[in-house]
Amino acid sequence: MTQLLLLQKVIDHIDNHIKEDMKTDNLAQLIGYSPFHFSRIFHQATGYTPMDYVQKRKLQFALVDLLQGKRIIDIAVEYGFETHAGFTKSFKRCFGSPPSLYRMHCPISFPQKLCLESLLQKKTGGIVLQPKIISLPPFMVAGKTFETRLKNITYTRDAPAFWDQRIPSEESIEATLYDLLSPKIHGEYCFNLSGPELENHFTYLFTVNYDEGTTIPEGIIKLQVKAATYAVFKTPLVLEEHFVSSIKGTWQYILEDWLPNSQYEVDEGSYDFEYYDEHCHDWEYDKIYMEIYLPIKEKL
């Protein structure tokens, strides 16, 4: 049995015993590895240490109980956390907010079974966690378009990380937009504005937040993004040289694995987009990530 298949056995075991107490030594013993060697190869394959992954996976499953309205203390005990405070601290570290405020953002289904071989082929750079489900009000962005001719491009998701590969670095579009528009909130949004009727034409819009009243210079356009519900995915933490492939792989995972097996479908009346903030600055962080916003609605 190959190393990847052995690790898949551990991944499946964790899911099958998600409410039980698990230790690195016991997981390593499952496949006949020493704890040290097991920890090293597990981290290489998933991006997490074994116990960090177990904890995050428990929290992923706990989202379903949270959505069903169970008491937080009961969920904490059920998944092996010793205290309410310990569960809340771990939850906030994983999802960015305490469980009491996160209920409205929970997906409506259990975490999907993970296939390490598929993630490796997609080059995601690690495990893609369950998305946060959020509803955003209308918002305004402003930026610059880039035109090219590419086949079979209808959505941003058809050309992930386009800006990284196609926009000449000498244009310094990011710095230019911040200098011209001075948005109060940092962050860049990347959209595809092409419609299905434009078969071989691709219009890519690189934007920042637009603050009402700001003068729009020549060559810059505004875009009103309508209210929508999104599944928000974080790409796995990777080194800068693997960033673009991680974005592409995460898009592929979302469309080929997560979406078909979820209780959602794409809301084709809204834009999907990529969002980049300071967490993708390789000069600030050793490993970086960005977020993918996929407009969704529940399947009928």
C-alpha positions as CSV (number, residue, x, y, z in Angstrom):
1,M,0.0,0.0,0.0
2,T,1.4,3.4,-1.0
3,Q,2.1,6.1,1.6
4,L,-0.8,8.2,0.3
5,L,-3.2,5.3,0.7
6,L,-2.0,4.8,4.2
7,L,-2.6,8.4,5.1
8,Q,-6.0,8.2,3.5
9,K,-6.7,5.3,5.9
10,V,-5.9,7.6,8.8
11,I,-8.0,10.5,7.3
12,D,-11.0,8.1,7.0
13,H,-10.4,6.7,10.5
14,I,-10.5,10.2,11.9
15,D,-13.9,10.9,10.3
16,N,-15.3,7.5,11.4
17,H,-14.3,8.2,15.0
18,I,-14.7,11.9,15.0
19,K,-16.2,12.1,18.5
20,E,-13.5,9.9,20.1
21,D,-10.3,10.9,21.7
22,M,-7.3,10.5,19.3
23,K,-3.6,10.8,19.8
24,T,-0.7,11.0,17.4
25,D,0.8,7.8,18.7
26,N,-2.5,5.9,18.1
27,L,-2.9,7.3,14.6
28,A,0.7,6.4,13.7
29,Q,0.2,2.9,15.0
30,L,-2.8,2.4,12.6
31,I,-0.4,2.3,9.7
32,G,2.8,1.1,11.4
33,Y,4.7,4.3,11.4
34,S,6.7,5.9,14.2
35,P,4.9,9.0,15.6
36,F,7.8,11.2,14.4
37,H,7.8,9.9,10.8
38,F,4.0,9.9,10.7
39,S,3.7,13.5,11.9
40,R,6.2,14.6,9.3
41,I,4.5,12.9,6.3
42,F,1.0,13.8,7.5
43,H,2.0,17.5,7.7
44,Q,3.5,17.3,4.2
45,A,0.3,15.8,2.7
46,T,-2.3,17.9,4.6
47,G,-0.6,21.1,5.7
48,Y,-1.5,20.3,9.3
49,T,0.0,18.4,12.2
50,P,-2.1,15.3,13.1
51,M,-3.6,16.8,16.2
52,D,-4.2,20.2,14.6
53,Y,-6.0,18.4,11.8
54,V,-8.1,16.3,14.2
55,Q,-9.1,19.4,16.1
56,K,-10.1,21.3,13.0
57,R,-12.0,18.3,11.6
58,K,-13.9,17.9,14.9
59,L,-14.8,21.6,14.6
60,Q,-16.0,21.1,11.0
61,F,-18.4,18.4,12.1
62,A,-19.4,20.4,15.1
63,L,-20.8,23.1,12.7
64,V,-23.7,20.8,11.9
65,D,-24.6,20.5,15.6
66,L,-24.2,24.2,16.0
67,L,-26.6,24.9,13.1
68,Q,-29.2,22.5,14.7
69,G,-29.2,24.7,17.8
70,K,-27.5,22.4,20.3
71,R,-26.0,24.0,23.4
72,I,-22.3,25.0,22.9
73,I,-21.3,23.2,26.1
74,D,-23.0,20.0,25.0
75,I,-21.2,20.2,21.6
76,A,-17.9,20.8,23.3
77,V,-18.2,17.8,25.6
78,E,-19.5,15.6,22.7
79,Y,-16.4,16.3,20.6
80,G,-13.9,15.8,23.4
81,F,-13.2,19.4,24.5
82,E,-12.7,19.6,28.2
83,T,-14.3,23.0,28.7
84,H,-16.7,25.4,27.1
85,A,-13.9,28.0,27.1
86,G,-11.5,25.6,25.4
87,F,-13.9,24.8,22.6
88,T,-14.8,28.4,22.1
89,K,-11.1,29.4,21.9
90,S,-10.3,26.6,19.4
91,F,-13.4,27.5,17.4
92,K,-12.5,31.2,17.2
93,R,-9.0,30.3,16.1
94,C,-10.3,28.1,13.3
95,F,-13.2,30.1,12.0
96,G,-12.4,33.7,13.1
97,S,-15.4,34.2,15.4
98,P,-16.9,32.5,18.5
99,P,-19.5,29.8,17.9
100,S,-22.3,31.9,19.3
101,L,-21.8,34.4,16.4
102,Y,-21.1,31.8,13.8
103,R,-24.4,29.8,13.7
104,M,-25.7,31.8,10.8
105,H,-22.5,31.0,8.7
106,C,-22.6,27.2,9.0
107,P,-23.0,25.0,5.9
108,I,-26.2,23.0,5.9
109,S,-24.5,19.6,5.4
110,F,-21.8,17.5,7.0
111,P,-18.2,18.0,5.9
112,Q,-17.5,15.9,2.7
113,K,-15.2,13.0,2.7
114,L,-11.7,14.1,1.8
115,C,-9.6,12.4,-0.9
116,L,-5.9,13.1,-0.5
117,E,-5.1,11.8,-4.0
118,S,-7.5,14.2,-5.6
119,L,-6.2,17.1,-3.5
120,L,-2.6,16.2,-4.5
121,Q,-3.5,16.1,-8.2
122,K,-5.3,19.5,-7.9
123,K,-2.2,20.9,-6.2
124,T,-4.3,22.7,-3.6
125,G,-1.3,22.7,-1.2
126,G,-3.3,21.1,1.6
127,I,-6.8,20.4,3.0
128,V,-9.6,22.8,1.9
129,L,-11.8,23.5,4.9
130,Q,-15.6,23.8,4.9
131,P,-16.6,27.3,3.7
132,K,-18.2,30.0,5.7
133,I,-21.7,30.8,4.4
134,I,-22.4,34.6,4.4
135,S,-24.8,37.0,3.0
136,L,-23.4,40.3,1.8
137,P,-25.3,43.5,1.1
138,P,-24.7,45.4,-2.1
139,F,-21.2,47.0,-2.3
140,M,-19.3,49.1,-4.7
141,V,-15.8,48.5,-6.1
142,A,-13.7,50.4,-8.7
143,G,-10.8,49.3,-10.8
144,K,-9.3,48.6,-14.2
145,T,-10.2,46.1,-16.8
146,F,-7.9,43.9,-18.8
147,E,-8.9,42.4,-22.2
148,T,-7.7,39.2,-23.7
149,R,-9.0,36.4,-25.9
150,L,-9.3,33.1,-24.1
151,K,-11.6,30.2,-25.0
152,N,-14.3,28.8,-22.7
153,I,-14.1,31.7,-20.2
154,T,-17.4,32.6,-18.6
155,Y,-16.7,33.1,-14.9
156,T,-13.8,34.2,-12.8
157,R,-13.6,30.6,-11.8
158,D,-12.6,29.7,-15.4
159,A,-9.4,31.7,-15.1
160,P,-8.2,31.7,-11.4
161,A,-5.3,33.9,-10.5
162,F,-5.5,35.5,-13.9
163,W,-4.0,38.8,-12.7
164,D,-0.9,37.0,-11.4
165,Q,-0.2,35.4,-14.8
166,R,-1.5,37.9,-17.4
167,I,-1.3,41.5,-16.0
168,P,2.2,42.9,-16.7
169,S,4.0,43.5,-13.5
170,E,5.2,46.9,-14.8
171,E,1.6,48.2,-14.7
172,S,1.6,48.0,-10.9
173,I,-2.2,48.0,-10.9
174,E,-2.5,47.3,-7.2
175,A,-0.4,50.3,-6.2
176,T,-2.0,52.5,-8.8
177,L,-5.5,51.8,-7.6
178,Y,-4.7,52.5,-4.0
179,D,-2.9,55.7,-5.0
180,L,-5.9,56.9,-7.1
181,L,-8.8,55.8,-4.9
182,S,-7.4,55.6,-1.4
183,P,-10.0,53.1,-0.1
184,K,-10.5,53.0,3.7
185,I,-10.5,49.2,3.7
186,H,-7.6,47.2,2.2
187,G,-8.4,44.3,-0.2
188,E,-8.5,43.5,-3.9
189,Y,-11.3,41.9,-5.8
190,C,-10.9,40.1,-9.1
191,F,-14.0,39.6,-11.4
192,N,-14.7,38.3,-14.9
193,L,-17.1,40.7,-16.6
194,S,-17.5,38.6,-19.8
195,G,-20.9,37.1,-20.7
196,P,-21.6,33.7,-22.3
197,E,-22.3,35.4,-25.6
198,L,-18.7,36.5,-25.8
199,E,-17.3,33.1,-26.6
200,N,-13.6,33.9,-27.1
201,H,-13.3,37.3,-25.3
202,F,-12.4,37.7,-21.7
203,T,-12.7,41.0,-19.7
204,Y,-11.0,40.8,-16.3
205,L,-11.7,43.5,-13.7
206,F,-9.1,44.1,-10.9
207,T,-10.7,46.3,-8.2
208,V,-10.4,47.8,-4.7
209,N,-13.2,49.0,-2.4
210,Y,-14.8,52.2,-3.6
211,D,-15.8,54.8,-1.0
212,E,-18.8,57.0,-2.0
213,G,-17.7,60.5,-3.1
214,T,-14.3,59.5,-4.4
215,T,-13.5,60.9,-7.8
216,I,-13.2,58.3,-10.5
217,P,-10.1,59.0,-12.7
218,E,-10.2,58.3,-16.4
219,G,-9.7,54.7,-17.2
220,I,-11.1,53.5,-13.9
221,I,-14.6,51.9,-13.8
222,K,-17.1,51.3,-11.0
223,L,-19.0,48.1,-10.4
224,Q,-22.0,47.6,-8.2
225,V,-22.0,44.1,-6.7
226,K,-25.5,43.2,-5.8
227,A,-26.6,41.5,-2.6
228,A,-25.9,37.7,-2.6
229,T,-25.2,34.7,-0.4
230,Y,-21.7,33.3,-0.8
231,A,-19.8,30.2,0.2
232,V,-16.4,31.6,1.2
233,F,-13.4,29.3,0.9
234,K,-9.9,29.9,2.1
235,T,-7.0,28.5,0.1
236,P,-4.6,26.3,2.1
237,L,-1.6,28.1,3.6
238,V,1.3,27.8,1.1
239,L,4.6,29.3,0.2
240,E,4.5,32.1,-2.4
241,E,5.8,29.9,-5.2
242,H,2.8,27.6,-4.8
243,F,0.2,30.3,-4.4
244,V,-1.2,30.4,-8.0
245,S,-1.4,26.6,-8.3
246,S,-3.1,26.5,-4.9
247,I,-5.8,29.0,-6.1
248,K,-6.4,27.0,-9.3
249,G,-6.5,23.7,-7.3
250,T,-8.9,25.2,-4.8
251,W,-11.3,26.4,-7.5
252,Q,-11.1,22.9,-9.1
253,Y,-11.9,21.3,-5.7
254,I,-14.9,23.6,-5.2
255,L,-16.4,22.9,-8.6
256,E,-15.6,19.2,-9.0
257,D,-15.8,17.9,-5.4
258,W,-17.5,20.3,-3.0
259,L,-20.3,21.8,-5.1
260,P,-21.7,18.6,-6.6
261,N,-21.9,16.9,-3.2
262,S,-23.3,19.9,-1.3
263,Q,-26.8,21.1,-0.9
264,Y,-26.1,24.2,-2.9
265,E,-25.8,25.3,-6.5
266,V,-24.2,28.3,-8.1
267,D,-26.4,31.5,-8.2
268,E,-25.7,32.4,-11.8
269,G,-27.3,35.8,-11.3
270,S,-24.3,37.0,-9.2
271,Y,-20.6,37.3,-9.7
272,D,-18.1,35.0,-8.2
273,F,-14.8,36.6,-7.3
274,E,-11.4,36.2,-5.7
275,Y,-10.5,38.4,-2.7
276,Y,-6.9,39.2,-1.7
277,D,-5.9,41.1,1.5
278,E,-2.8,41.4,3.6
279,H,-2.8,37.6,4.2
280,C,-1.5,37.1,0.7
281,H,1.5,39.4,1.2
282,D,4.5,37.1,1.2
283,W,6.7,39.9,2.6
284,E,4.6,39.8,5.8
285,Y,3.8,36.1,6.1
286,D,5.8,32.9,5.6
287,K,2.8,31.2,4.1
288,I,-0.1,32.9,2.4
289,Y,-3.8,32.4,1.4
290,M,-6.7,34.2,-0.3
291,E,-10.4,33.8,-0.3
292,I,-12.8,32.6,-3.1
293,Y,-16.4,33.9,-3.0
294,L,-18.9,31.6,-4.8
295,P,-22.5,32.9,-5.0
296,I,-24.8,30.1,-4.0
297,K,-28.4,29.2,-3.4
298,E,-29.9,26.0,-1.9
299,K,-30.8,23.3,-4.4
300,L,-34.5,22.8,-5.0
